[in-house]
Amino acid sequence: MKTFPFIYNQPKDFLNSLQWKDWADFLLGEINPLFSFTETKAKVIDIREETADSRTFVLRTNRNWKGIQAGQHFPVSVEIAGRKVTRFYSLSGLSKEKRTLQITVKKQAGGLVSHYLNERTQVGDILGLGAAQGDFVLPKTLPNSILFLAGGSGITPVHSLLQDLKERNFQGKAKLLYFSRHDKDIILQDSLDLLEKENSWLEIKHVLTDIKSEEYDFGFLSKKMLEDFAPNWKESLVYLCGPAPLQNSAKQLLAGAEIKSELFLLPNQRVSAFSSNGPKEVSLLLSHKTVQIKGEKSILEELEEIGIFAPSGCRMGICHTCVCKKKSGAVSHMVKEEASGEGEENIQICVSRAVENLELEL
Ligand code: FES
């Protein structure tokens, strides 16, 4: 215990107070911004334009990186206006070169980090990384038949899984049904074309949902589309990654199939099942504050809009960084489209919308 500032009863207290790793990190960072004892960082070594609003970033990590499996996601941090902001991104590709990986980021409406990465980030910039997580990965023993369903940015982990299949010399059959709004929105198209050309086990069908083009199919996922493209879907392992509407219709159509899914929740995404009926009062019990929110978007977003920044990570219901205790009031889950009870429970505020006045332990 300290008895006086700068005087310590125990040598270990003195050593702890030095926070030598922070100092060493600071000094190492002066030599090379990628060096660190404690932090995982990556340097942007290449940037590729995918579409008008998405880019692929090739990253070289420092030695603290513990590795990742195809299909997993990880937190990426950038400093914007002096504030460290973190979002989760899926691995979109692994390189054979050690500690080299790639993410593909599409600008999302209102997406702070996705805009920053697309508009400001340059080759040579340093990003903060966190540990990889997620079980949207291939099994150790590969099945004979795999069906991938992807929508929009949901192609990113699927692309890394296809690369993984190639690396593992896949002997079965894989089909990918990929939904984009229009042909200019197809992310990773060159790489997908090449994968299909080089691997006879792979068949890709692009489907556009908003604007027709002669080259591609048009429409949303339907029973007919599924039966025509993948009549053996019942015998396939299904990987599903995309926004909630695609997930919902795919899960209904594919009832009974073995499905691995990953959700991409778009900012401002609302659910129709629980329409807002006016502003809600939210009492933040730990901050001794009561604020009004609209009850239209996620609680996390609505708090941020009024300048209250709660802990968050993936912002799509995966990482659980945003979990807080609700003491009273009801919320609706924006993905499952279910209303909660009114009692005490832990909620993820990034995917929960206020249905009633709330008391939160925040
Ligand atoms: S921020 Fe990741 S679950 Fe809410």
Residues whose N, C-alpha, C, O or C-beta is under 5 A from the ligand:
A	BS01	FES	S312 G313 C314 R315 M316 G317 I318 C319 H320 T321 C322 Q348 C350
